[in-house]
Amino acid sequence: MEQKENRSWENLSYEEKNHELFLRQKALLEEFLERGAISKAQYEKSLGDLMEKTGYA
């Protein structure tokens, strides 16, 4: 299955890869928040920084 994912990844455009990476990073921040690894303030700061740096603001 990993090989199939790699092929799919290879077929994505630069913009699509960036968007997918953004979504993965956002999901990771959400997991950290849900598990109490970061505070709501840290989540909001990190998400804001991520959105600004990736242009999804």
N, C-alpha and C positions, 0 to 999 in steps of 0.2 A: 504494500500500500504506500509505503514511503516513496518508492520509485515513481508511482503514479503522481503523488503530490509534487515531486521534484519536476516531473515533466510539465505539470500544470503551471508551476511557478516559473519555469523557463519560458513558457508561452505568454506570460503576462508582460504588458508594457511597463516601462519605467514608472509611469504614473500609477498604474494598477498595483505594482509592487509597493510603492510608497504608501498608497492607501491601505493596503493589507497590513503593512507594518504598523501604521498608525492604529488600526483597529486592534491588532494584537497587543500593542503597548497599552492602549486604553483598557482592554480587558484585564491585563495584568494589574494595572492600577486599581481596578474595581475589585479584583480578588484580594489584593493587599488590604483594601479598605474593609471588605467584608470580614476578613479574618483578624482585623484589629492590628495589623502590622504597621499601618500608617493611620494618622488621624484624618478627619474630614478636611481640616485645613491643609494638611500635606497633600491629600488627594487633589483638592481644588487647585493648589499651587502647581503641582506636577502636571495635571491635565491642562491647565492654562499654558504652561511653558511648552508642553508637547504640541498643543494646537497652534501656538504662535510659531514655533520652529518649523512645523510641517506645513503651515499655510492653511490649516483647517479652522482657523479662528472665525 
